[in-house]
């Protein structure tokens, strides 16, 4: 039972593995089936989370394989044949051989009736395939689609929390539905807002503030809440309801002008037993559950306002249009001379030096706080993509008095060296001006340079490793983190890899930070030796594997910084992604200088949110 990422799950579901072997013996020749692992109970498919209940030992459901394709039968490889032929042969093969463990998936040549049936039955989604398409081995294809059936409905807003980090106006909305005359609490929604949404929603709620909660069952929350009269109605999409009557994975969709708040009730949806989902995961150590940090994990940083950023972008556009050289007046009174803004740094994307500077100005609220107080490793690309590059550790003398420069110890060497220190817009644009396009911050800050505030596992693939396998290993890393009571964040490297960050308690020394990453990485490599490795020597790594590099956690070392532009074809950006996005599948090539600002405007700064955890290392040390 091998996943599309090459992971063998046979040992997790031994009864199903044996059933497939028995089927092969019965037909008398080799077969390769393609299907979906499902949970089956009460004569029908169950929600995806029920698979976890099977693995945790519960007996009300069992694993089954819903087969929908046939790739090999005897000596005949069928991948190049059209789907209709493969499906006909599959039906002939399984017509008399179905069981409670091996099922032939339902099939319809008409999508709409099947979709209606799926909605009626409460399915999570359906698959659609082109009838005439071959099977494209080992990669995703536009010839098939996964059609999700999402839940959405209206909710009444009864309050909001304060914003955190670089976010403005509000944090989350507290939602409810009516049961008779009582407004019952349904949960919080904090994602899905655009910048304009935050302004509009906050403006409306500000006029509705009150001193007492409108909910009959007002929630207890660590965050400060501003209560509001329940008049504003919003639409929210979500995964499902929990057994406790709260929303799972809610996302803001928009304001509903046409709804009377008193008519907003809970629409009938399937519930999920949240306690069972939690118990199905690998057990956490007692007392080691990560807590949410109050406020931002970053030091307080002076950030340019939206008006200031707009003005700077227009000034950069003007300088570029008038020859590329000029003076840039920055907030705080500093002046930076910029030159050659018209130089093309990314020929394939048509991006100039000026375009890169404008990107960083636009993204300053997200880029600067994580950089604050961190010495920067400078990798210069004077000619951009395709040109020569070189490292420069010391800050240029001509930037003294303009950018932030500090004397920093030179590691094992005696003495100090002047280095650029991140956290302000002048320093950020100054490094781009002399060709240091990417961001490479230390893991620690000035004042505590041997005490990093996070540790990193860098997932580095071999050249022949498919990206899906990198994703699978990242999810295995998260599973191991959860087992140890740890939480963290993930982002693309801006190339083919992924970076996983684990926030650390204050005062954690270098050696301990490295050990945390080593324990997690080594455990995953031991459980998946074919696909994950901690072997430093490149030639000794298994083909198609992922190197879980924990050795970047040394004073003075660096990986690409969050939201930093990488000097790669397409002007890729090292971009945070949610764990849910990673599970559904991502394409790192989609995160570029041209697309990331819009993504952040739509989703908010998920990096700050994911890094706002207080990990306790007690469970790991035990």
C-alpha positions in Angstrom: 0.0 0.0 0.0 2.2 2.8 -1.3 1.2 6.5 -1.3 1.8 8.7 -4.3 4.8 10.0 -2.4 6.3 6.6 -2.2 5.5 5.9 1.5 4.5 2.3 2.3 1.4 2.3 4.6 1.0 -1.5 4.6 2.1 -1.8 8.2 -0.5 0.8 9.3 -3.4 -1.2 7.8 -2.3 -4.9 7.8 -5.8 -6.3 7.2 -6.2 -4.2 4.0 -2.7 -5.1 2.9 -3.5 -8.8 3.2 -6.8 -8.4 1.3 -5.0 -6.9 -1.6 -2.5 -9.7 -1.6 -5.3 -12.3 -1.5 -7.0 -10.5 -4.5 -3.8 -10.8 -6.5 -3.5 -14.5 -5.7 -7.2 -15.0 -6.8 -6.8 -13.3 -10.2 -3.6 -15.3 -10.8 -1.4 -12.6 -12.1 0.2 -9.2 -10.9 -2.0 -6.2 -10.7 -1.4 -2.5 -9.8 -4.5 -0.7 -8.5 -5.1 3.0 -8.0 -7.6 4.0 -5.3 -8.4 6.1 -2.3 -7.9 4.8 1.3 -11.2 5.5 3.1 -12.9 4.8 6.4 -16.0 2.6 6.1 -18.7 2.3 8.7 -22.5 1.9 8.9 -22.5 0.8 5.2 -21.0 4.1 3.9 -17.8 6.1 3.7 -16.9 8.1 6.8 -15.2 11.5 7.2 -11.4 11.6 6.5 -10.7 11.9 10.2 -12.1 8.5 10.9 -9.0 6.9 9.3 -7.1 8.2 12.3 -9.6 6.6 14.6 -8.8 3.2 13.0 -5.1 3.7 13.6 -5.9 4.6 17.3 -7.6 1.2 17.8 -11.3 2.1 17.6 -13.5 -0.6 16.0 -16.7 1.2 14.8 -15.1 1.8 11.4 -12.5 0.0 9.2 -10.2 0.9 6.5 -11.1 0.1 2.9 -9.7 0.7 -0.5 -12.0 2.4 -3.0 -10.4 1.4 -6.3 -11.0 3.6 -9.3 -8.2 2.7 -11.8 -6.1 -0.2 -13.1 -2.5 0.4 -14.2 -1.2 -3.1 -14.7 -2.8 -6.4 -15.4 -0.6 -9.4 -15.9 2.0 -8.4 -18.5 0.0 -5.5 -19.8 1.0 -2.0 -18.7 -2.2 0.1 -19.1 -1.1 3.6 -18.2 -1.0 4.8 -21.8 -4.5 3.6 -22.5 -7.5 6.0 -22.2 -9.3 6.0 -18.8 -12.4 4.4 -20.3 -10.5 1.3 -21.3 -8.7 1.1 -18.0 -12.0 1.5 -16.1 -13.8 -1.2 -18.2 -11.1 -3.7 -17.4 -11.1 -2.7 -13.8 -14.8 -3.3 -13.5 -14.5 -6.7 -15.2 -11.7 -7.6 -12.7 -13.6 -6.6 -9.6 -17.1 -7.4 -10.6 -17.3 -10.6 -8.6 -14.5 -9.9 -6.2 -15.6 -6.9 -4.1 -15.5 -7.2 -0.3 -15.8 -5.0 2.7 -12.1 -4.2 2.3 -11.8 -3.7 -1.5 -14.6 -1.7 -3.1 -15.2 -0.5 -6.6 -15.7 3.3 -6.6 -19.0 4.7 -7.8 -18.8 6.0 -11.3 -21.0 8.4 -13.3 -20.6 9.8 -16.8 -22.7 12.8 -15.7 -21.0 15.1 -13.2 -24.0 17.1 -11.9 -26.1 14.2 -10.6 -23.1 12.7 -8.9 -22.3 16.1 -7.3 -25.9 16.4 -6.0 -25.6 12.9 -4.7 -22.3 13.7 -3.0 -23.8 16.8 -1.3 -26.8 14.8 -0.1 -24.6 12.1 1.3 -22.3 14.6 3.0 -19.2 13.5 1.1 -16.0 15.6 1.3 -15.7 15.7 -2.4 -15.5 13.8 -5.7 -12.9 13.1 -8.4 -13.3 13.9 -12.0 -11.2 12.4 -14.8 -11.0 12.9 -18.6 -12.4 9.8 -20.3 -9.7 9.9 -23.1 -6.7 10.7 -20.9 -3.8 8.3 -20.2 -2.5 7.8 -16.6 0.4 10.2 -16.1 2.7 8.4 -13.8 4.3 10.2 -10.9 2.9 13.7 -11.4 -0.2 15.8 -11.0 -2.1 16.4 -14.2 -4.8 18.7 -15.5 -6.6 15.6 -16.7 -8.1 15.0 -13.2 -9.7 17.3 -10.6 -10.4 17.0 -6.9 -13.7 18.7 -6.3 -14.2 19.7 -2.7 -17.6 20.3 -1.2 -17.1 23.0 1.4 -19.5 24.2 4.1 -20.4 27.8 4.4 -23.1 29.8 6.1 -23.9 33.2 7.8 -22.9 34.1 11.3 -23.6 37.1 13.6 -20.6 39.0 14.9 -20.7 39.5 18.7 -17.2 40.9 19.3 -13.6 41.1 18.0 -10.1 40.8 19.3 -7.2 43.2 19.0 -4.7 42.8 16.1 -1.3 41.3 16.6 2.0 41.8 14.9 1.8 43.9 11.7 -1.9 43.3 11.3 -4.1 46.3 11.7 -7.6 47.1 12.9 -8.7 43.7 14.3 -7.5 40.2 15.0 -10.5 37.8 14.9 -14.3 38.0 14.9 -16.3 36.2 17.5 -19.2 34.5 15.8 -22.6 33.2 16.9 -25.9 31.8 15.7 -29.4 32.2 17.3 -31.2 29.4 19.1 -34.6 31.0 19.8 -33.8 34.4 21.4 -30.3 33.4 22.5 -27.1 34.1 20.6 -24.9 31.0 21.0 -21.1 31.2 20.5 -19.8 29.4 17.4 -16.1 30.2 17.4 -13.6 32.8 16.0 -12.5 33.6 12.4 -9.2 35.3 11.8 -8.3 34.4 8.2 -9.5 35.4 4.8 -9.6 39.1 5.3 -8.2 41.5 2.7 -6.8 44.9 3.9 -10.0 46.6 2.8 -12.1 44.0 4.6 -10.3 44.8 7.9 -10.9 48.5 7.5 -14.6 48.0 6.6 -15.5 45.4 9.2 -13.6 47.3 12.0 -15.4 50.6 11.0 -18.8 49.0 11.3 -18.1 47.2 14.5 -16.6 50.3 16.1 -20.1 51.8 16.0 -21.6 48.8 17.7 -19.3 48.4 20.8 -20.9 47.5 24.1 -19.6 46.6 27.6 -21.1 43.2 28.0 -21.0 40.0 25.8 -24.1 39.4 23.6 -23.6 35.6 23.8 -25.5 33.5 26.2 -22.4 31.3 26.6 -19.7 33.9 26.2 -16.3 32.3 25.7 -13.4 32.6 28.0 -10.4 33.9 26.1 -6.9 35.0 26.9 -7.2 37.7 24.3 -8.7 41.1 25.1 -12.2 41.2 23.5 -14.3 44.2 22.4 -17.9 43.2 22.6 -20.4 44.4 20.0 -24.2 44.6 19.6 -25.1 41.6 17.3 -26.2 43.4 14.1 -23.4 42.6 11.6 -23.8 39.4 9.6 -20.9 37.8 7.8 -20.5 34.7 5.6 -17.9 32.2 6.6 -16.7 29.0 4.9 -15.4 26.2 7.1 -14.5 22.5 7.2 -17.1 21.2 9.6 -18.7 21.6 13.1 -17.1 20.0 16.1 -19.0 18.0 18.6 -18.8 21.1 20.9 -20.6 23.2 18.4 -17.6 25.2 17.2 -16.3 25.9 13.7 -13.4 24.0 12.3 -11.0 25.9 10.0 -13.2 28.9 9.4 -12.3 31.5 6.7 -14.0 34.9 6.3 -15.9 35.3 3.0 -17.6 38.6 3.2 -20.3 40.8 4.8 -24.0 39.9 4.2 -26.1 43.0 3.8 -29.3 41.1 3.1 -29.6 39.1 6.3 -31.6 39.9 9.4 -29.3 38.8 12.3 -32.3 37.3 14.1 -32.8 34.8 11.2 -29.2 33.5 11.4 -29.4 29.9 12.8 -27.1 26.9 12.6 -27.6 25.1 9.3 -27.6 21.4 9.5 -24.1 20.0 9.0 -22.4 16.8 10.0 -20.5 17.0 13.3 -17.0 15.7 14.0 -15.9 14.3 17.4 -13.0 16.6 18.1 -11.8 14.6 21.0 -11.4 11.5 18.8 -9.4 13.5 16.2 -7.0 14.7 19.0 -6.6 11.2 20.5 -5.8 9.8 17.0 -2.7 11.8 16.8 0.6 10.7 18.3 0.4 11.4 22.0 2.0 14.5 23.4 4.0 14.6 26.6 1.9 15.7 29.5 2.3 19.4 30.2 4.1 20.1 26.9 1.3 21.4 24.7 2.5 24.6 23.1 0.6 27.8 24.1 -0.1 30.8 22.0 2.2 33.7 22.8 0.5 37.0 23.8 1.5 39.6 21.2 4.0 39.4 18.5 7.1 37.1 18.7 9.2 39.9 17.1 10.7 43.0 18.8 8.8 46.2 18.4 9.8 47.7 15.1 9.2 51.1 13.5 7.3 50.3 10.3 6.5 52.6 7.4 2.8 53.4 7.2 0.8 52.5 4.1 0.9 56.1 2.9 4.6 56.2 3.3 5.1 52.9 1.4 2.9 54.2 -1.4 4.9 57.4 -1.6 8.2 55.5 -1.7 6.9 53.1 -4.4 5.9 56.1 -6.6 9.3 57.8 -6.0 11.2 54.6 -7.0 9.1 54.3 -10.1 9.9 57.9 -11.0 13.6 57.5 -10.4 13.7 54.4 -12.6 11.7 56.1 -15.4 14.2 59.1 -15.3 17.4 57.1 -15.7 17.6 55.0 -12.6 19.7 57.1 -10.3 18.4 59.4 -7.6 17.9 60.2 -3.9 15.4 58.3 -1.8 14.1 60.0 1.3 13.0 57.4 3.8 10.9 57.6 7.0 13.0 58.7 9.9 14.8 61.3 7.9 17.5 59.2 6.3 18.4 59.6 2.6 19.6 56.7 0.5 21.2 57.2 -2.9 20.0 54.5 -5.3 21.5 53.8 -8.7 20.8 51.6 -11.8 17.2 50.9 -10.9 16.5 50.0 -14.5 19.0 47.2 -14.5 17.3 43.9 -15.2 18.0 41.4 -12.4 15.6 38.7 -13.5 15.5 38.5 -17.3 13.0 35.7 -17.4 10.5 37.6 -15.3 11.4 41.0 -16.7 12.1 42.4 -13.2 14.5 45.3 -12.6 16.4 46.3 -9.5 13.7 49.0 -9.0 11.0 46.3 -9.1 12.8 44.3 -6.3 13.1 47.4 -4.2 9.4 48.2 -4.7 8.5 44.6 -3.6 10.4 45.0 -0.4 8.8 48.4 0.3 5.3 46.9 -0.2 6.1 43.9 2.0 8.0 45.9 4.7 5.3 45.2 7.4 5.9 41.4 7.0 9.6 41.4 6.1 11.1 43.7 8.7 9.8 42.4 12.1 11.3 38.9 11.8 14.6 40.5 10.7 14.8 43.0 13.6 18.0 42.9 15.5 19.5 40.0 13.5 23.0 40.3 11.8 22.7 39.7 8.1 24.8 37.5 5.9 25.2 39.3 2.5 25.3 37.3 -0.7 25.7 39.7 -3.6 24.5 39.3 -7.1 25.6 42.5 -8.8 24.3 41.3 -12.2 21.3 39.4 -10.9 20.1 36.0 -12.2 22.8 34.4 -14.3 25.7 36.6 -13.1 28.4 35.7 -10.6 27.7 35.8 -6.9 29.9 36.1 -3.8 29.5 36.4 0.0 30.3 39.5 1.9 30.3 39.4 5.6 31.4 42.9 6.5 29.1 45.9 6.0 30.3 48.4 3.4 32.0 51.5 4.9 30.0 53.9 2.8 26.8 52.8 4.6 27.9 53.9 8.1 25.6 56.6 9.3 22.8 55.4 6.9 22.1 51.8 7.5 22.3 50.0 10.9 25.8 48.6 11.4 26.9 46.8 14.6 30.2 45.2 15.7 29.5 41.5 15.9 31.8 38.8 17.2 33.4 36.7 14.4 32.5 33.3 15.8 35.6 31.4 16.7 37.9 34.2 15.5 39.2 36.8 17.9 37.6 40.2 17.6 34.6 41.6 15.9 33.4 42.6 12.5 31.0 45.4 11.4 27.8 43.8 10.0 24.5 45.1 8.7 21.7 44.4 11.2 18.1 44.0 9.9 14.9 45.5 11.0 14.6 48.9 9.3 13.7 49.8 5.8 16.8 51.9 5.1 19.1 48.9 5.8 16.9 46.6 3.7 16.9 48.8 0.6 20.7 49.6 1.1 21.6 45.9 0.8 19.5 45.6 -2.3 21.2 48.7 -3.7 24.6 46.9 -3.7 23.3 43.6 -5.0 22.4 41.6 -1.9 18.9 40.7 -3.1 18.0 37.8 -0.8 17.6 37.9 3.0 19.9 35.8 5.1 19.5 36.6 8.8 21.2 35.0 11.8 18.9 32.8 14.0 19.7 35.1 17.0 19.6 38.8 17.7 22.1 41.4 18.9 22.4 41.0 22.7 21.8 37.3 22.7 23.8 36.1 19.7 24.4 32.6 21.2 20.8 32.1 22.2 18.7 31.7 19.0 14.9 32.1 19.3 14.2 29.3 16.9 15.8 26.2 15.4 15.5 25.1 11.8 15.2 21.9 9.9 16.1 22.5 6.2 14.6 19.9 3.9 17.1 19.6 1.0 16.1 17.1 -1.7 18.4 15.1 -4.0 18.1 16.1 -7.7 15.7 13.2 -8.5 13.4 13.7 -5.6 9.8 14.7 -6.5 8.4 17.7 -4.6 5.5 15.6 -3.3 8.0 13.5 -1.3 9.5 16.6 0.2 6.0 17.6 1.4 5.4 14.1 2.8 8.6 14.3 4.8 7.7 17.8 6.1 4.4 16.4 7.3 6.4 13.5 9.0 8.5 16.1 10.7 5.4 17.9 12.0 4.1 14.5 13.3 7.3 14.0 15.2 7.1 17.5 16.6 3.6 16.9 17.8 4.7 13.7 19.5 7.2 15.8 21.4 4.8 18.5 22.2 6.2 21.0 19.8 4.7 23.3 17.2 6.3 25.3 14.4 6.0 27.0 11.0 6.8 25.9 7.5 7.8 28.0 4.4 9.2 27.3 1.0 12.9 27.8 0.6 12.4 29.8 -2.6 13.9 26.9 -4.5 13.0 23.2 -4.3 13.1 22.7 -0.6 11.1 23.5 2.6 12.2 25.1 5.9 10.6 24.1 9.2 11.1 26.5 12.1 10.6 25.5 15.7 10.3 28.5 18.2 12.5 28.1 21.3 12.1 29.4 24.9 14.2 32.5 25.7 17.7 31.7 26.8 18.1 28.4 24.8 21.8 28.1 23.9 23.2 27.2 20.5 24.0 23.6 21.4 20.5 22.9 22.7 18.9 24.5 19.6 20.8 22.3 17.3 20.0 19.2 19.5 16.3 19.9 19.3 16.4 19.9 15.5 18.8 16.9 15.5 16.4 14.8 17.7 13.4 15.5 15.5 15.3 15.0 12.2 17.0 11.8 13.3 13.8 10.3 14.5 12.1 10.9 11.1 15.1 9.6 9.2 15.1 6.4 11.3 11.4 5.8 10.6 11.7 6.5 6.9 15.3 5.5 5.9 14.4 5.2 2.2 13.1 8.7 1.9 14.7 10.8 4.6 18.3 11.0 5.7 20.6 13.0 8.0 23.7 11.8 6.1 26.0 14.8 5.4 27.9 13.3 2.5 25.9 13.9 -0.6 27.1 10.7 -2.4 26.0 8.6 0.5 22.4 9.8 0.5 19.7 7.4 -0.9 18.5 8.4 -4.4 15.3 10.2 -4.3 15.6 11.1 -0.6 15.3 14.3 1.4 18.2 15.5 3.6 16.9 16.7 6.9 19.6 19.3 7.6 19.8 20.3 11.3 23.4 21.6 11.0 22.3 25.1 9.9 21.8 25.9 13.6 25.2 27.3 14.3 26.1 30.9 15.3 26.6 32.9 12.2 24.8 30.5 9.8 21.7 31.4 7.9 19.0 30.2 5.6 16.9 32.3 3.3 14.7 34.7 5.3 10.9 34.8 5.3 9.4 36.7 2.3 12.9 37.1 0.9 13.5 37.2 -2.9 15.7 34.3 -4.1 17.9 34.7 -7.1 16.2 31.9 -8.9 14.3 31.7 -12.3 10.9 33.4 -11.9 12.0 35.6 -8.9 10.7 33.1 -6.4 10.0 34.2 -2.8 10.6 32.1 0.3 7.0 32.0 1.4 5.1 30.8 4.5 2.4 28.2 3.9 -0.1 26.8 6.3 0.1 23.1 7.3 -3.3 22.7 5.7 -2.1 24.1 2.4 0.9 21.7 2.5 -1.4 18.7 3.1 -3.6 19.7 0.1 -0.5 20.3 -2.2 1.4 23.4 -3.2 3.6 24.5 -6.0 6.6 26.7 -4.9 6.8 28.2 -8.4 3.5 30.0 -7.7 5.1 32.2 -4.9 6.9 35.0 -6.7 7.6 38.8 -6.4 4.5 39.3 -8.5 2.1 37.1 -6.5 3.2 37.1 -2.8 1.9 40.6 -2.0 -1.6 39.7 -3.1 -1.4 36.5 -1.2 -0.5 38.3 2.0 -3.2 40.9 1.5 -5.7 38.0 1.2 -4.5 35.7 3.9 -2.7 38.0 6.3 0.7 37.4 7.8 0.4 33.7 8.6 4.2 33.5 9.5 3.8 35.7 12.6 0.7 33.7 13.6 2.5 30.3 13.2 5.6 31.5 15.0 3.5 32.9 18.0 3.8 29.7 20.1 5.6 29.1 23.3 7.2 25.7 23.0 8.1 23.8 26.2 11.1 21.5 25.8 10.2 19.4 28.8 8.6 16.6 26.8 11.5 16.4 24.4 14.0 16.2 27.3 12.1 13.4 29.0 
